[in-house]
Amino acid sequence: MPALDFTSMDELKKIVKATANLDVIGGYKLGFSLGYTHSLPKVVSVIKEMAPDKVVVLDHQKAGTDIPKIGKLFARVCAESKIDMAILFPQSGPETERAWIDALKEKDIGFIVGIRMTHGGYLDTEGGWISSNKIMQAFTIAVEAGGTNFVGPGNMPDFIDRILEHVTSKGVKSPVMWAPGLIAQGGKITDAGKAAGERFHAIIGEGIYEAKDPEAAAKEYGSQL
């Protein structure tokens, strides 16, 4: 799952053209940069025209961190832009998480929930502000809402193990794990994949879009799956 975290439309077309026909590519993850620069509907339309059989995932970086009612506006923008799935990081607490998930479900947009970032200084135990004792509640709420897709840091396979153990204990039979933090941030596809199991999406940004040959890079990373 290439992460398209840059601003150039020409670069977007280059990456999609190079990878759209590869079976190992499941879709594309959009951050704020392309959408803010060119408008989200335009960016999604370009991707879907070039790669109609691929999923487009919005990673607002980080969605689910506002008041609960803003979730409906977020879901409306996603729907009008023809986003297939959206990543939520509900750092604003449980009420916002529930409201934003419900809003996405009303628009038939898939939701992917994460809560642990890939860098240090994030949890309270490492000098950050997010409670290490509360983070699993975010996954519990996602499961209660019917969620089966979760985000974990690819450079922290032990935490991926922890997520999967938690959600399966809550009744999720075939969880799908998505993992950033690979390649440029030190995570290894093989290690993250072993932790995540067979339903695994490796999210790779710089490793593909900064490669001299994006197609060859995508094939190489795909072989590591």
Short mmCIF file of the C-alpha atoms (twelve columns), coordinates in Angstrom:
data_MODEL
# 
_entry.id   MODEL 
# 
loop_
_atom_site.group_PDB 
_atom_site.id 
_atom_site.type_symbol 
_atom_site.label_atom_id 
_atom_site.label_alt_id 
_atom_site.label_comp_id 
_atom_site.label_asym_id 
_atom_site.label_seq_id 
_atom_site.Cartn_x 
_atom_site.Cartn_y 
_atom_site.Cartn_z 
_atom_site.pdbx_PDB_model_num 
ATOM 1   C CA . MET A 1   0.000   0.000   0.000   1 
ATOM 2   C CA . PRO A 2   2.030   2.997   -1.210  1 
ATOM 3   C CA . ALA A 3   1.698   6.097   0.967   1 
ATOM 4   C CA . LEU A 4   1.436   9.178   -1.232  1 
ATOM 5   C CA . ASP A 5   2.821   11.789  1.146   1 
ATOM 6   C CA . PHE A 6   3.951   14.503  -1.256  1 
ATOM 7   C CA . THR A 7   2.354   17.411  -3.141  1 
ATOM 8   C CA . SER A 8   3.195   16.858  -6.815  1 
ATOM 9   C CA . MET A 9   0.420   15.641  -9.131  1 
ATOM 10  C CA . ASP A 10  3.057   14.570  -11.645 1 
ATOM 11  C CA . GLU A 11  4.682   12.451  -8.950  1 
ATOM 12  C CA . LEU A 12  1.323   10.926  -8.109  1 
ATOM 13  C CA . LYS A 13  0.733   9.916   -11.720 1 
ATOM 14  C CA . LYS A 14  4.248   8.515   -11.945 1 
ATOM 15  C CA . ILE A 15  3.813   6.308   -8.879  1 
ATOM 16  C CA . VAL A 16  0.349   5.066   -9.819  1 
ATOM 17  C CA . LYS A 17  1.359   4.372   -13.414 1 
ATOM 18  C CA . ALA A 18  4.372   2.379   -12.221 1 
ATOM 19  C CA . THR A 19  2.462   0.272   -9.716  1 
ATOM 20  C CA . ALA A 20  -1.215  0.033   -10.719 1 
ATOM 21  C CA . ASN A 21  -0.800  -3.209  -12.648 1 
ATOM 22  C CA . LEU A 22  1.060   -5.016  -9.878  1 
ATOM 23  C CA . ASP A 23  -0.976  -7.658  -8.046  1 
ATOM 24  C CA . VAL A 24  0.965   -6.960  -4.873  1 
ATOM 25  C CA . ILE A 25  -0.425  -3.403  -4.726  1 
ATOM 26  C CA . GLY A 26  -3.758  -3.319  -2.909  1 
ATOM 27  C CA . GLY A 27  -4.365  0.406   -3.223  1 
ATOM 28  C CA . TYR A 28  -3.042  3.812   -2.253  1 
ATOM 29  C CA . LYS A 29  -2.961  5.734   1.019   1 
ATOM 30  C CA . LEU A 30  -3.506  9.485   0.723   1 
ATOM 31  C CA . GLY A 31  -2.274  11.896  3.359   1 
ATOM 32  C CA . PHE A 32  -3.277  15.534  3.696   1 
ATOM 33  C CA . SER A 33  -0.616  16.910  1.342   1 
ATOM 34  C CA . LEU A 34  -2.062  15.982  -2.053  1 
ATOM 35  C CA . GLY A 35  -5.630  16.672  -0.992  1 
ATOM 36  C CA . TYR A 36  -4.821  20.098  0.430   1 
ATOM 37  C CA . THR A 37  -2.781  21.010  -2.643  1 
ATOM 38  C CA . HIS A 38  -5.084  19.835  -5.444  1 
ATOM 39  C CA . SER A 39  -8.439  19.036  -3.711  1 
ATOM 40  C CA . LEU A 40  -9.319  15.586  -2.480  1 
ATOM 41  C CA . PRO A 41  -11.957 14.811  -5.164  1 
ATOM 42  C CA . LYS A 42  -9.498  15.614  -7.952  1 
ATOM 43  C CA . VAL A 43  -6.713  13.483  -6.480  1 
ATOM 44  C CA . VAL A 44  -9.010  10.500  -5.917  1 
ATOM 45  C CA . SER A 45  -10.435 10.787  -9.437  1 
ATOM 46  C CA . VAL A 46  -6.936  10.650  -10.922 1 
ATOM 47  C CA . ILE A 47  -6.087  7.529   -8.942  1 
ATOM 48  C CA . LYS A 48  -9.348  5.770   -9.752  1 
ATOM 49  C CA . GLU A 49  -9.031  6.581   -13.439 1 
ATOM 50  C CA . MET A 50  -5.532  5.133   -13.570 1 
ATOM 51  C CA . ALA A 51  -6.119  2.258   -11.127 1 
ATOM 52  C CA . PRO A 52  -9.873  1.505   -11.063 1 
ATOM 53  C CA . ASP A 53  -9.485  -1.805  -9.231  1 
ATOM 54  C CA . LYS A 54  -7.441  -0.403  -6.328  1 
ATOM 55  C CA . VAL A 55  -8.654  0.859   -2.956  1 
ATOM 56  C CA . VAL A 56  -8.117  4.506   -2.009  1 
ATOM 57  C CA . VAL A 57  -7.556  5.043   1.713   1 
ATOM 58  C CA . LEU A 58  -7.584  8.473   3.353   1 
ATOM 59  C CA . ASP A 59  -5.182  9.051   6.204   1 
ATOM 60  C CA . HIS A 60  -6.086  12.571  7.350   1 
ATOM 61  C CA . GLN A 61  -3.158  12.505  9.833   1 
ATOM 62  C CA . LYS A 62  -4.930  12.246  12.245  1 
ATOM 63  C CA . ALA A 63  -8.688  11.913  11.805  1 
ATOM 64  C CA . GLY A 64  -10.913 11.349  14.807  1 
ATOM 65  C CA . THR A 65  -9.295  14.059  16.952  1 
ATOM 66  C CA . ASP A 66  -12.026 16.717  16.886  1 
ATOM 67  C CA . ILE A 67  -15.442 17.013  18.545  1 
ATOM 68  C CA . PRO A 68  -17.889 14.183  17.864  1 
ATOM 69  C CA . LYS A 69  -20.229 16.000  15.454  1 
ATOM 70  C CA . ILE A 70  -17.415 16.911  13.048  1 
ATOM 71  C CA . GLY A 71  -17.350 13.225  12.142  1 
ATOM 72  C CA . LYS A 72  -20.405 13.700  9.936   1 
ATOM 73  C CA . LEU A 73  -18.675 16.461  7.989   1 
ATOM 74  C CA . PHE A 74  -15.559 14.323  7.627   1 
ATOM 75  C CA . ALA A 75  -17.595 11.369  6.379   1 
ATOM 76  C CA . ARG A 76  -19.470 13.579  3.924   1 
ATOM 77  C CA . VAL A 77  -16.214 14.872  2.451   1 
ATOM 78  C CA . CYS A 78  -14.911 11.305  2.175   1 
ATOM 79  C CA . ALA A 79  -18.081 10.136  0.450   1 
ATOM 80  C CA . GLU A 80  -18.208 13.052  -1.996  1 
ATOM 81  C CA . SER A 81  -14.539 12.464  -2.813  1 
ATOM 82  C CA . LYS A 82  -15.219 8.721   -3.354  1 
ATOM 83  C CA . ILE A 83  -12.805 7.572   -0.662  1 
ATOM 84  C CA . ASP A 84  -13.122 3.832   0.008   1 
ATOM 85  C CA . MET A 85  -11.688 3.662   3.524   1 
ATOM 86  C CA . ALA A 86  -10.441 6.128   6.145   1 
ATOM 87  C CA . ILE A 87  -7.939  5.786   8.965   1 
ATOM 88  C CA . LEU A 88  -8.970  7.093   12.392  1 
ATOM 89  C CA . PHE A 89  -6.638  7.881   15.291  1 
ATOM 90  C CA . PRO A 90  -9.181  8.745   18.025  1 
ATOM 91  C CA . GLN A 91  -6.924  10.733  20.315  1 
ATOM 92  C CA . SER A 92  -9.885  12.901  21.400  1 
ATOM 93  C CA . GLY A 93  -11.417 10.051  23.325  1 
ATOM 94  C CA . PRO A 94  -14.170 7.430   23.100  1 
ATOM 95  C CA . GLU A 95  -17.137 9.692   22.288  1 
ATOM 96  C CA . THR A 96  -15.415 11.128  19.242  1 
ATOM 97  C CA . GLU A 97  -14.293 7.685   18.130  1 
ATOM 98  C CA . ARG A 98  -17.813 6.256   18.288  1 
ATOM 99  C CA . ALA A 99  -19.327 9.253   16.503  1 
ATOM 100 C CA . TRP A 100 -16.771 9.282   13.693  1 
ATOM 101 C CA . ILE A 101 -17.046 5.527   13.141  1 
ATOM 102 C CA . ASP A 102 -20.847 5.798   13.001  1 
ATOM 103 C CA . ALA A 103 -20.592 8.677   10.521  1 
ATOM 104 C CA . LEU A 104 -18.313 6.686   8.217   1 
ATOM 105 C CA . LYS A 105 -20.573 3.648   8.434   1 
ATOM 106 C CA . GLU A 106 -23.578 5.763   7.451   1 
ATOM 107 C CA . LYS A 107 -21.731 6.682   4.260   1 
ATOM 108 C CA . ASP A 108 -20.583 3.080   3.621   1 
ATOM 109 C CA . ILE A 109 -16.937 4.027   4.060   1 
ATOM 110 C CA . GLY A 110 -14.663 1.470   5.653   1 
ATOM 111 C CA . PHE A 111 -12.860 2.465   8.833   1 
ATOM 112 C CA . ILE A 112 -9.398  1.525   10.055  1 
ATOM 113 C CA . VAL A 113 -8.506  2.326   13.665  1 
ATOM 114 C CA . GLY A 114 -5.091  2.938   15.181  1 
ATOM 115 C CA . ILE A 115 -3.834  4.669   18.307  1 
ATOM 116 C CA . ARG A 116 -0.080  4.018   18.556  1 
ATOM 117 C CA . MET A 117 2.294   6.192   16.547  1 
ATOM 118 C CA . THR A 118 5.568   4.945   15.080  1 
ATOM 119 C CA . HIS A 119 7.813   7.418   16.907  1 
ATOM 120 C CA . GLY A 120 9.011   7.721   20.475  1 
ATOM 121 C CA . GLY A 121 7.826   10.288  23.009  1 
ATOM 122 C CA . TYR A 122 4.179   9.434   22.298  1 
ATOM 123 C CA . LEU A 123 2.928   7.393   25.257  1 
ATOM 124 C CA . ASP A 124 3.034   8.711   28.823  1 
ATOM 125 C CA . THR A 125 5.544   5.999   29.694  1 
ATOM 126 C CA . GLU A 126 8.016   7.562   27.242  1 
ATOM 127 C CA . GLY A 127 7.369   11.237  27.968  1 
ATOM 128 C CA . GLY A 128 4.237   11.692  25.848  1 
ATOM 129 C CA . TRP A 129 0.617   12.517  26.678  1 
ATOM 130 C CA . ILE A 130 -1.308  9.415   25.577  1 
ATOM 131 C CA . SER A 131 -2.052  6.959   28.381  1 
ATOM 132 C CA . SER A 132 -0.463  3.578   27.857  1 
ATOM 133 C CA . ASN A 133 -3.147  2.104   30.132  1 
ATOM 134 C CA . LYS A 134 -6.010  3.375   27.953  1 
ATOM 135 C CA . ILE A 135 -4.927  2.796   24.349  1 
ATOM 136 C CA . MET A 136 -6.460  -0.666  23.962  1 
ATOM 137 C CA . GLN A 137 -9.890  0.875   24.625  1 
ATOM 138 C CA . ALA A 138 -9.709  2.435   21.155  1 
ATOM 139 C CA . PHE A 139 -9.543  -1.024  19.595  1 
ATOM 140 C CA . THR A 140 -12.327 -2.329  21.839  1 
ATOM 141 C CA . ILE A 141 -14.638 0.451   20.628  1 
ATOM 142 C CA . ALA A 142 -13.716 -0.303  17.012  1 
ATOM 143 C CA . VAL A 143 -14.529 -3.983  17.492  1 
ATOM 144 C CA . GLU A 144 -17.860 -3.155  19.149  1 
ATOM 145 C CA . ALA A 145 -18.704 -1.103  16.040  1 
ATOM 146 C CA . GLY A 146 -17.958 -4.051  13.783  1 
ATOM 147 C CA . GLY A 147 -14.390 -3.091  12.920  1 
ATOM 148 C CA . THR A 148 -11.956 -5.633  11.550  1 
ATOM 149 C CA . ASN A 149 -9.217  -3.294  10.248  1 
ATOM 150 C CA . PHE A 150 -6.548  -1.948  12.566  1 
ATOM 151 C CA . VAL A 151 -3.331  0.066   12.274  1 
ATOM 152 C CA . GLY A 152 -0.176  -0.821  14.152  1 
ATOM 153 C CA . PRO A 153 3.389   0.510   13.950  1 
ATOM 154 C CA . GLY A 154 5.413   -1.660  11.593  1 
ATOM 155 C CA . ASN A 155 8.582   -0.803  13.475  1 
ATOM 156 C CA . MET A 156 7.057   -2.199  16.684  1 
ATOM 157 C CA . PRO A 157 6.018   -5.802  15.900  1 
ATOM 158 C CA . ASP A 158 5.486   -6.530  19.587  1 
ATOM 159 C CA . PHE A 159 2.735   -3.918  19.655  1 
ATOM 160 C CA . ILE A 160 1.148   -5.457  16.555  1 
ATOM 161 C CA . ASP A 161 1.081   -8.747  18.476  1 
ATOM 162 C CA . ARG A 162 -0.609  -6.936  21.342  1 
ATOM 163 C CA . ILE A 163 -3.288  -5.427  19.092  1 
ATOM 164 C CA . LEU A 164 -4.126  -8.748  17.474  1 
ATOM 165 C CA . GLU A 165 -4.238  -10.581 20.777  1 
ATOM 166 C CA . HIS A 166 -6.620  -7.939  22.105  1 
ATOM 167 C CA . VAL A 167 -9.029  -7.784  19.161  1 
ATOM 168 C CA . THR A 168 -9.182  -11.556 18.748  1 
ATOM 169 C CA . SER A 169 -9.987  -11.839 22.454  1 
ATOM 170 C CA . LYS A 170 -12.916 -9.495  21.733  1 
ATOM 171 C CA . GLY A 171 -14.243 -11.791 19.019  1 
ATOM 172 C CA . VAL A 172 -12.627 -10.647 15.755  1 
ATOM 173 C CA . LYS A 173 -11.941 -13.855 13.841  1 
ATOM 174 C CA . SER A 174 -9.910  -12.516 10.905  1 
ATOM 175 C CA . PRO A 175 -8.420  -9.131  11.800  1 
ATOM 176 C CA . VAL A 176 -6.720  -7.119  9.068   1 
ATOM 177 C CA . MET A 177 -3.552  -5.313  10.101  1 
ATOM 178 C CA . TRP A 178 -2.168  -2.217  8.397   1 
ATOM 179 C CA . ALA A 179 1.367   -1.127  9.228   1 
ATOM 180 C CA . PRO A 180 3.299   2.076   8.494   1 
ATOM 181 C CA . GLY A 181 6.732   2.720   9.989   1 
ATOM 182 C CA . LEU A 182 8.463   0.416   7.522   1 
ATOM 183 C CA . ILE A 183 11.723  0.933   5.593   1 
ATOM 184 C CA . ALA A 184 12.497  4.644   6.244   1 
ATOM 185 C CA . GLN A 185 11.401  4.384   9.912   1 
ATOM 186 C CA . GLY A 186 13.278  1.170   10.513  1 
ATOM 187 C CA . GLY A 187 10.504  -1.408  10.402  1 
ATOM 188 C CA . LYS A 188 11.030  -4.621  8.448   1 
ATOM 189 C CA . ILE A 189 8.229   -6.021  6.297   1 
ATOM 190 C CA . THR A 190 9.090   -9.590  7.254   1 
ATOM 191 C CA . ASP A 191 9.015   -8.871  10.998  1 
ATOM 192 C CA . ALA A 192 5.795   -6.855  10.844  1 
ATOM 193 C CA . GLY A 193 4.202   -9.438  8.564   1 
ATOM 194 C CA . LYS A 194 5.055   -12.322 10.872  1 
ATOM 195 C CA . ALA A 195 3.405   -10.447 13.725  1 
ATOM 196 C CA . ALA A 196 0.383   -9.386  11.668  1 
ATOM 197 C CA . GLY A 197 -0.417  -12.704 10.007  1 
ATOM 198 C CA . GLU A 198 -1.716  -13.362 6.513   1 
ATOM 199 C CA . ARG A 199 -4.164  -10.420 6.371   1 
ATOM 200 C CA . PHE A 200 -1.559  -7.695  6.256   1 
ATOM 201 C CA . HIS A 201 -1.125  -4.414  4.376   1 
ATOM 202 C CA . ALA A 202 2.413   -3.020  4.436   1 
ATOM 203 C CA . ILE A 203 2.220   0.766   4.074   1 
ATOM 204 C CA . ILE A 204 5.353   2.093   2.378   1 
ATOM 205 C CA . GLY A 205 5.994   5.729   1.539   1 
ATOM 206 C CA . GLU A 206 9.531   6.930   0.904   1 
ATOM 207 C CA . GLY A 207 10.724  3.435   0.070   1 
ATOM 208 C CA . ILE A 208 8.608   3.581   -3.092  1 
ATOM 209 C CA . TYR A 209 8.131   7.234   -4.040  1 
ATOM 210 C CA . GLU A 210 11.782  8.139   -3.459  1 
ATOM 211 C CA . ALA A 211 13.079  5.070   -5.310  1 
ATOM 212 C CA . LYS A 212 14.742  5.555   -8.696  1 
ATOM 213 C CA . ASP A 213 12.505  2.785   -10.026 1 
ATOM 214 C CA . PRO A 214 9.188   2.723   -8.072  1 
ATOM 215 C CA . GLU A 215 7.946   -0.373  -9.887  1 
ATOM 216 C CA . ALA A 216 11.064  -2.368  -9.059  1 
ATOM 217 C CA . ALA A 217 10.941  -1.150  -5.456  1 
ATOM 218 C CA . ALA A 218 7.294   -2.178  -5.094  1 
ATOM 219 C CA . LYS A 219 8.062   -5.620  -6.530  1 
ATOM 220 C CA . GLU A 220 10.974  -6.056  -4.136  1 
ATOM 221 C CA . TYR A 221 8.925   -5.073  -1.097  1 
ATOM 222 C CA . GLY A 222 6.112   -7.274  -2.338  1 
ATOM 223 C CA . SER A 223 8.463   -10.244 -2.470  1 
ATOM 224 C CA . GLN A 224 9.171   -9.755  1.220   1 
ATOM 225 C CA . LEU A 225 5.520   -10.342 2.036   1 
# 
